[in-house]
Amino acid sequence: MSLIWLALGGIALWALIRLGRQTEGPRRGHWRVAATIVAAVCIAGGVLALSKGAWLTGGGLSIAGLWLTLASRQRRPAPARADLSDAEARSILGVPPGADETAINAAWRRLMTRAHPDQGGTEGLAARLNAARDRLLKR
């Protein structure tokens, strides 16, 4: 019985370490937190059921917990950059047609402080801002 408690303690420690390493945006981070907790409970329940001799229940819970762990770790591919025209790039950044490099970078910096994924924005919006800046600066 002490081996079961050791395994459950190890799973709890693993879940706490994993929760401490959350670095993504808030929506994806919340999914990972919930998935980690549910996966830890499934794996712990599976270990407990297997120790009691319920092979079908224990195996099913363990497999479900491992699948949920792997599914929550997969990253979605970054959105593809669309080719922008100069007019679209200017409208995204909000700069006039004759804007110089300083004005473009200032507008990009101002918008990126709100649109960056670490500040609660989305990856898609940050990618569009980067594409607009790169288009206007001809990078």
C-alpha positions in Angstrom: 0.0 0.0 0.0 2.9 2.4 0.7 4.0 1.9 -2.9 0.7 3.2 -4.1 1.0 6.3 -2.0 4.6 6.8 -3.3 3.3 6.6 -6.8 0.5 9.1 -6.1 2.9 11.4 -4.5 5.2 11.2 -7.5 2.3 12.0 -9.8 1.3 15.0 -7.7 4.9 16.3 -7.7 5.0 15.8 -11.5 1.7 17.8 -11.9 3.0 20.7 -9.7 6.3 20.9 -11.6 4.4 20.9 -14.9 2.0 23.5 -13.8 4.9 25.7 -12.7 6.3 25.6 -16.3 3.3 27.2 -18.0 4.6 29.8 -20.4 1.9 30.2 -23.0 -1.0 32.6 -23.3 -3.8 32.5 -20.8 -6.3 30.5 -22.8 -3.9 27.7 -23.7 -2.4 27.8 -20.2 -5.8 27.3 -18.6 -6.4 24.2 -20.9 -3.1 22.8 -19.8 -3.8 23.3 -16.1 -7.1 21.6 -16.4 -5.7 18.8 -18.5 -2.8 18.3 -16.1 -5.2 18.0 -13.1 -7.6 15.6 -14.9 -4.7 13.5 -16.3 -3.1 13.2 -12.8 -6.4 12.1 -11.4 -6.9 9.5 -14.2 -3.4 8.1 -13.8 -3.8 8.0 -10.0 -7.2 6.3 -10.3 -5.8 3.9 -12.8 -2.8 2.9 -10.6 -5.2 2.5 -7.6 -7.6 0.3 -9.7 -4.7 -1.8 -11.1 -3.5 -2.4 -7.5 -6.9 -3.6 -6.6 -7.1 -6.0 -9.5 -9.5 -4.1 -11.7 -7.5 -4.5 -14.9 -10.0 -3.1 -17.4 -10.9 0.0 -15.3 -7.3 0.6 -14.3 -5.9 0.2 -17.8 -8.6 2.4 -19.3 -8.0 5.2 -16.8 -4.2 5.0 -17.2 -4.5 5.1 -21.0 -6.9 8.0 -20.8 -4.6 9.9 -18.4 -1.5 9.3 -20.7 -3.5 10.3 -23.8 -4.7 13.5 -22.1 -1.1 14.3 -21.0 0.2 13.9 -24.6 -2.7 15.8 -26.2 -2.3 18.8 -23.9 1.4 19.0 -24.8 0.9 19.2 -28.6 1.4 22.7 -30.0 -0.7 24.1 -32.8 1.2 25.2 -35.8 1.7 29.0 -36.1 -0.7 30.7 -38.5 0.8 31.1 -41.9 1.7 34.6 -42.9 -0.4 36.1 -45.6 1.2 38.3 -48.2 0.1 41.9 -47.5 -0.1 44.8 -49.8 1.5 48.1 -48.7 -2.0 49.6 -48.1 -3.0 46.7 -45.8 0.2 46.9 -43.9 -0.2 50.6 -43.4 -3.8 50.2 -42.2 -2.8 47.4 -39.8 -0.1 49.6 -38.2 -2.1 52.8 -38.6 0.6 54.8 -40.3 0.3 57.3 -43.2 1.6 56.4 -46.7 4.8 58.4 -46.4 5.8 57.1 -42.9 9.5 56.7 -42.3 11.2 53.8 -40.5 11.0 55.5 -37.1 7.2 56.1 -37.3 6.7 52.5 -38.5 8.7 51.0 -35.6 7.0 53.3 -33.1 3.5 52.2 -34.3 4.6 48.6 -34.3 6.0 48.9 -30.8 2.9 50.6 -29.5 0.5 48.0 -31.0 2.8 45.0 -30.0 2.6 46.0 -26.3 -1.1 45.0 -26.4 -1.1 42.3 -29.1 1.9 40.2 -27.9 0.8 36.7 -26.6 2.6 37.3 -23.3 0.5 40.4 -22.7 -2.9 38.7 -23.4 -2.9 39.0 -27.2 -2.9 36.3 -29.8 -0.2 34.7 -31.9 -2.1 35.5 -35.0 -2.4 39.2 -34.3 1.3 39.5 -33.4 2.2 37.6 -36.6 0.1 40.1 -38.6 1.8 43.0 -36.9 5.2 41.6 -37.6 4.3 40.9 -41.3 3.0 44.4 -41.7 6.2 45.9 -40.2 8.4 43.7 -42.3 6.4 44.6 -45.5 6.7 48.3 -44.9 10.4 48.1 -44.0 10.9 45.7 -47.0 12.6 43.0 -45.0 
